[in-house]
Amino acid sequence: MATAAPPASTGQKNQLARGVEPLRAGQGHSFLLRKLHSLSGIVPIGAFLIEHILSNFEALKGPAAYAAQVKFLNSLPLVRVLEWGFIFIPLAYHALYGVYIALRGKSNVVYYPWAGNWMYMTQRWTGYIAFIYIIQHVIRQRFTGADLPNHPGMAFAKVQHELANPWMLAVYIIAMIAVCWHFSYGIWLFAAKWGITPGNKARQRFGYVCAAVGILLCALGLASLYAFVGPNFKNAPEDVAPATSRLALPAASTIRLS
């Protein structure tokens, strides 16, 4: 004789309540916006972050090598189109929509202090830190002071002067850790939401990969900061490569009459 299924036990209910809500694609227009937000965090923003950290790593070779890297980047074809179309605009969308998502989300670590909730809360706060830091960083390094696209030889000294302030150095260190955490956990979320890592075991294993990526990028970034404040290149010249920083005028020729 058929019997009714027994009600779920209290333990089963608590099991469902633990952690964060299941990963969902979203509803209505939020599906496309969230997908675009997730994708933009990997490409192009994530790709640019990796490039930016690797480029700054050239500072360990000295001011001249750093200036050469800045000159190379600014000599790329259609560099301003690339800068706005693949960096500034995607970054603005990812940051603003990310803040919108974070403000609407709810962190329940007080009631359910599990790893998933802590990761969600940390991702949200590292996003806030990255958002504030990137705004000031772009303004100070790209749009004010020395014009680095036209004077790449001044790049090392410009960063060095900024990091000479202990408070700004602390800001850079905190921001570097926050940005690398945000990106590495963002990779994990991207793989989970896009179905690249189905199942808990796949996500757990991929989590180790993402952690290794975040630690490596953070180590490279912090080493780059040390290049500017360490003793090896202390008090670098204001412009280490004047010949590459401006157009060279041809020397006036002297005509000798025999």
C-alpha positions in Angstrom: 0.0 0.0 0.0 1.3 3.4 -0.9 2.2 5.7 1.9 2.8 9.4 2.0 6.4 10.6 1.9 7.6 11.6 5.4 8.2 15.3 5.9 11.8 16.6 5.6 13.7 16.4 8.9 15.0 19.5 10.7 18.5 18.5 9.8 17.6 18.5 6.1 16.0 21.9 6.3 19.1 23.3 8.0 21.3 21.7 5.3 19.4 23.6 2.7 19.7 26.9 4.7 23.4 26.8 5.1 25.8 28.8 2.9 24.7 31.2 0.2 21.8 30.9 -2.2 22.4 28.6 -5.2 24.1 30.1 -8.2 21.4 31.5 -10.5 21.5 33.2 -13.9 19.1 35.9 -13.0 15.7 36.9 -14.3 14.5 39.2 -17.1 16.9 41.9 -18.2 19.2 41.0 -15.2 20.2 37.8 -17.0 21.9 39.6 -19.8 23.3 42.4 -17.6 24.7 39.9 -15.0 26.2 37.7 -17.8 27.8 40.8 -19.3 29.1 41.9 -15.9 30.5 38.4 -15.2 32.2 38.2 -18.7 33.6 41.7 -18.5 35.4 40.9 -15.3 37.4 38.2 -17.1 37.6 39.8 -20.6 38.7 42.5 -21.0 39.2 43.7 -17.4 40.9 40.6 -16.1 43.2 40.4 -19.1 44.1 44.1 -18.6 44.8 43.5 -14.9 47.3 40.7 -15.8 48.9 42.9 -18.4 49.1 45.8 -16.0 50.7 43.8 -13.3 53.2 42.3 -15.7 54.0 45.7 -17.2 54.6 47.1 -13.7 56.9 44.2 -12.9 59.3 45.7 -15.4 60.0 48.3 -12.7 62.2 45.8 -11.1 64.6 46.2 -14.0 64.9 49.9 -13.4 63.5 53.2 -14.5 64.7 52.8 -18.1 63.1 49.4 -18.6 59.9 50.8 -17.1 59.9 53.8 -19.4 60.4 51.5 -22.4 57.4 49.4 -21.4 55.2 52.6 -21.0 56.5 53.8 -24.4 55.7 50.4 -26.0 52.1 50.4 -24.6 51.4 53.9 -25.8 52.8 53.2 -29.3 50.3 50.4 -30.0 48.0 51.1 -33.0 44.7 52.8 -32.1 45.9 52.9 -28.5 43.3 55.5 -27.4 40.5 53.4 -29.0 41.8 50.4 -27.1 42.1 52.3 -23.9 38.5 53.6 -24.0 36.8 50.7 -25.7 38.5 47.8 -23.8 39.5 49.4 -20.5 37.7 52.5 -19.4 34.2 51.8 -20.6 34.1 48.1 -19.6 35.7 49.0 -16.3 33.1 51.7 -15.6 30.2 49.2 -16.4 31.7 46.4 -14.3 32.3 48.7 -11.4 29.0 50.6 -11.4 26.8 47.5 -12.0 28.9 45.6 -9.5 28.2 48.3 -6.8 24.5 48.1 -7.8 24.5 44.3 -7.3 26.3 44.6 -4.0 24.0 47.2 -2.6 21.0 45.0 -3.4 22.5 41.8 -2.0 22.2 40.6 1.5 25.1 39.2 3.6 23.9 36.7 6.2 27.2 35.8 7.8 25.8 36.8 11.2 23.1 34.0 10.9 25.0 31.6 8.7 28.8 32.0 9.2 29.7 29.5 6.5 32.6 29.8 4.0 30.3 30.7 1.1 28.8 33.7 3.0 32.2 35.0 4.0 33.5 34.7 0.4 30.4 36.6 -0.8 30.9 39.4 1.8 34.7 39.6 1.1 34.0 39.8 -2.7 31.7 42.7 -2.1 34.0 44.7 0.1 37.1 44.1 -2.1 35.0 45.4 -4.9 34.3 48.6 -3.0 38.0 49.0 -2.3 39.0 48.3 -5.9 36.3 50.8 -7.1 37.6 53.7 -4.9 41.2 52.9 -5.6 40.9 52.6 -9.4 39.1 56.0 -9.6 41.9 57.8 -7.8 44.6 55.8 -9.5 43.4 56.6 -13.0 42.9 60.3 -12.2 46.3 60.7 -10.6 48.4 58.6 -12.9 46.6 59.1 -16.2 45.0 62.5 -16.3 47.0 64.7 -13.9 50.6 65.5 -13.4 53.2 64.3 -16.0 51.8 63.4 -19.3 53.1 59.8 -19.5 51.8 58.9 -23.0 54.0 61.7 -24.4 56.7 61.5 -21.7 57.1 57.8 -20.8 60.6 58.5 -19.3 58.8 60.3 -16.4 56.7 57.3 -15.5 59.0 55.7 -12.8 59.6 59.0 -11.0 55.9 59.9 -11.0 55.0 56.6 -9.3 58.0 56.8 -7.0 56.9 60.3 -5.8 53.4 59.1 -5.1 54.6 56.1 -3.1 57.0 58.2 -1.1 54.0 59.0 1.0 53.6 56.2 3.5 49.8 56.6 3.5 49.7 56.2 -0.3 52.0 53.2 -0.1 49.6 51.6 2.4 46.7 52.3 0.1 48.5 50.7 -2.8 49.3 47.6 -0.8 45.8 47.2 0.5 44.3 47.8 -3.0 46.7 45.3 -4.6 45.6 42.6 -2.2 41.9 43.5 -2.6 42.1 43.6 -6.4 43.9 40.3 -6.7 41.4 38.6 -4.3 38.5 40.1 -6.2 39.8 38.9 -9.5 40.8 35.4 -8.4 37.4 34.7 -6.7 35.7 36.4 -9.7 37.3 33.7 -11.9 35.9 31.0 -9.7 32.4 32.6 -9.8 32.7 33.0 -13.6 33.5 29.3 -14.1 30.7 28.3 -11.8 28.0 30.5 -13.3 28.9 29.7 -16.9 28.8 26.0 -16.3 32.6 25.5 -16.8 33.0 23.7 -13.4 29.8 21.7 -12.8 29.6 19.9 -9.4 31.1 20.6 -6.0 34.3 18.6 -6.6 35.1 20.5 -9.8 34.5 23.8 -8.1 36.6 22.9 -5.1 39.6 21.8 -7.3 39.3 24.9 -9.4 39.2 27.0 -6.3 42.8 26.0 -5.6 43.8 27.1 -9.1 42.1 30.4 -8.6 43.8 30.9 -5.2 47.2 30.1 -6.8 46.5 32.7 -9.5 45.5 35.3 -7.0 48.6 34.7 -4.8 50.9 34.8 -7.8 49.5 38.1 -9.2 49.5 39.7 -5.7 53.2 38.7 -5.2 54.1 40.2 -8.6 52.2 43.4 -7.8 53.8 43.8 -4.3 57.2 43.1 -5.8 56.6 45.9 -8.3 55.7 48.3 -5.5 59.0 47.4 -3.8 60.9 48.4 -6.9 59.6 52.0 -6.5 60.3 52.3 -2.7 63.3 50.0 -2.3 67.0 51.1 -2.2 67.9 49.9 -5.7 66.5 52.8 -7.6 66.1 55.4 -4.9 65.7 59.1 -6.1 65.3 58.2 -9.8 65.7 61.0 -12.3 62.6 62.9 -13.3 63.0 61.7 -16.9 65.3 58.8 -17.6 64.8 58.7 -21.4 64.3 62.3 -22.8 65.0 61.1 -26.3 62.0 58.8 -26.2 59.8 61.3 -24.4 59.5 63.9 -27.1 60.0 64.4 -30.8 63.7 65.1 -31.6 64.3 68.1 -33.8 66.9 67.7 -36.5 70.1 69.5 -35.7 70.7 72.6 -37.7 73.2 71.9 -40.5 76.2 74.2 -41.1 77.1 75.1 -44.7 80.7 75.7 -45.3 81.7 77.8 -48.2 84.9 76.9 -49.8 
